[in-house]
Amino acid sequence: MSPLDTAVLTSLARGTGIALLVGAVTAVVLLLKSTLDFTRTGPEMAEEVLTHYRLYLVYSLARLAAFAFAISAFMAFAGIAAYVAWLVLLGAPYRPGLALVVGILAVLALTARQFARTLLFSPGVIAASSLYSMTHFYSVWRRLTPRRLRLADRALLIAAGAGLAATVLVLALGGAWIAAAVFLALAAACLVVFRQATRSEEPSPAAPRPRSQRPPNIVLIGSDTLRADRLFGAGYRRELTPNLARLARRGAQFTDCYVPCARTAPSLVSMLTGTWPHLHGVRDTFVTPEQTHLRVKSLPQLLKVAGYRSAIVGDWAASDAEKFNFGFDLHDLPADQWNIKFLLRQGPKDLRLFLSLFTQNAFGKAWLPEVYYLGGIPLTEEVGRDTRHMIRALAEDDAPFFLMSFMATTHPPFTSKYPYYSLYSDPAYCGESKFIMAKLRDPWEIIRAQAEPKSKFDLEQVIDLYDGCVRNFDDEVQRILEYLEASKLSDNTIVVVFSDHGFEFFEHETWGQGNSAIGDFSARVPIIIADPRIGQAQRVTQVVRTVDIAPTLLELAGLAKPESMQGISLAPLLRGEPLGHDLPAFNETGVWLTDLPGTPVQHLRYPHLPELLEIADKQAGMISLKQKYVDVVIAAKDRMVRVGDWKLTYQPLVDGAIYRLFNIRDDPGCLRNVIEQYQDVGERLKSLLDRWMDEDPKSARRGSPASVASRRPVAPPPIDGFPAISGKLS
C-alpha cells in the first residue's frame, strides 16, 4: 500500500466518523424540534389511551430518528468523500473541522434539492407534514420549473462524474490503486443505492398463456370521493374525463348509481359483498376487530371457488379494505390507517417532513410505509404503476384474475402532482389553498374542519384543485387500459370504473361525504362497466345501486348469485335490455364527526368524535366506536330512498322525524321539498324506507335514543320485490 493510499483511506475513515456525527446531530435536532412542537396524525383520543402507548410512542420516535440518522449520515459521507477527492486533486492535507463543515453543507444542499423537487412535483407531501403555512414557499415555487431542476441535477452529475474521473486518474498516476478502487467502489455503491431506492420502472407487457374459452378477467379501478357529475355528459363546465368517455363508448355508463353509505369502509364492503350495511355489519369507518370478519361471502371468495386469482392494490385510501377478510390472494396496499399504532409510527410533523422528502419511493414503501402512505399524500401514479405490475403478475398464471385498484386521487385534501394541481387554478391565486385544500393537511384536520362554514374556504380554488385530481385519475385509468391492450388482455377483461362515494361542496350548508342524505352529490357515484364481449355503448339513467355490482360481475363471469346477495344483476342493462322494474336505492349517513351546519335543532345527537372512540383491543390498536354509543349512532343516521325520479329523505328527531320529498329530474340539487304537493308519493316511499330500516332494528328508532329496545324485529322483504314508482307524477 502506497503512502498516498494510506493518506486517502485514513481521511475517508476519519470522514466516516464525522459523517456519523453529522447524522446523529441532525437526528437529535429533528427529534428535539419535533418534541417541542409535538403533533401526531389521527383523531384525538382519551389521555389514558395515549398513556398506555407511551412506550410504543418512544419506539416510534426512535425508529424514525434512526432513519433520519441513516439518511443524513449517508448524505454527509457523500459530501465528505467529495471533499477528500478534492484534497487529492489539490494535494492538500485533510482538516477535520473543514470536513465537518462540508458534511453539514452536503446535508443541507441535498435536502434543499429534495425540498425543491418535492415543492414543484408533489407539494402535498410538504403540506401534509409542515407546521408552517405553505404561503411561505410560494416565492420559491414560482422560480421552479422542471427544466431548471433537470439542469441542476445534470450539472451536479457532470461535476460529480468529472471529479471522480479526475480523482481516480490522479490516484492511478500516483500508484494509489487501492484508493482509486475504493473511490470507484464508493461511487458504484452510491449509484446502486440511489437507483434501488428510487426505482420506478414500468412493467413490460404481460405475456398471458393462450387458453381457449377462458373466463373473463375482471379489473376494478376506483377513485375515492369521485363525484358522478364530473364525468363526461353530466353537464359540468369542464371536460375532465376524455379517457373515461372513450371507455364508456364500449360499455355502460350508469348515471344514477347510489352507495348505501358514503363512507369508504361500508361502501367498499357493500360493493364487494352485494349486501346492505345492516346485513354485512359494517356501518362506518370505525369498526371493531370482530367486525372485520365479515359474515357474508365477498366477490374475491366467490370467484376463487370458480378458479380465479385475486389481488388488491391501493394507497392510504384503500387501507380500509386491508382490514376485512375479503379473501384477496395478493395485496399491495398499506395496513389499516385507523389504527393507533400505525398513526404513532408516522411521528410528529418536523421529523416526518424530513423523512417524507426522501421516502416517496421504493425505499420508503419498503422500509417506512407509514410515511410513504401518509394520508393526504398523492400516490396516483405509483398506484397506477403498481396496478400494472400486478396485472403482469396475475396474467402469468393460467387462472383468470380479479383485480381491484383503489386510489385516493380525488379524496380531500385534493392535492395532486405536477402539473395537475395547477391545470385549472388561477395562476394569480396566492391563498392558503394553492396546492391543497387549506386546513386539511392531515386526516384529523379534515375532521375538525367539517364544522367550518363555506366562508372559511376559498371554494373556487378548492374546486379547481379537485378538478385537477379528476383529470389525474382519468389519465391514470387510460395508462392502465393501454397496458391491458399492450398485453393482449383487453379482449377478455371486464373493466369497471367506480367510486366509494361522492362529495358535497356546500350544496347543503356543509362539505364532505356521508354527512347529509338530502343532497345527491355524496351518495351518487359514477359507474362504468365495459365488457368487451358485449361491446355496446349504453347510457343508463335508471336508478341502480353499488350492491348490484357484485351480482352483475358474477353473471358476466358465468356464475350464480348466492342467496346472501341482496343486489341484483345489471347485466341486462349492459345488453340494452330492460330490468322490468325500478330499483329502490337506499342510503344512510355516516357517523358525524362534529356538529354540522344546518342540522335541525331537535335532531338526535351524540357526543363528538373523541368521546365516541376507544381502542378495545390494545394489542391490535384498532380505533373503533365505544360499544355503548353504537346503537345511538345508528339510530341518529339520516336516511334516504330513491325510486325513479323521486327521492325521500328522513332525519330522526328527539320527538318524531323530518321527511322531505324531491323530484330529482326537475330538482337535481334537492332544493325544493314537494312532499305537501305529492303526499301519495311520499307515503309510498316512506313505506319502502320503513321496510328497509326494519331489516335492522337498531336503525329503526324514531324518537329518543333510549327507545331502542322497544323496536320490534321484522322479517326483511326481498330487495327486488318493491313496487315500481317511476315518472314525475305531476
Order of alpha helices (4+ residues) and beta strands (2+ residues): alpha-alpha-alpha-alpha-alpha-alpha-alpha-alpha-beta-alpha-beta-alpha-alpha-alpha-beta-alpha-beta-alpha-alpha-alpha-alpha-alpha-beta-alpha-alpha-beta-beta-beta-beta-beta-beta-alpha-alpha-beta-alpha-beta-beta-alpha-beta-beta-beta-alpha
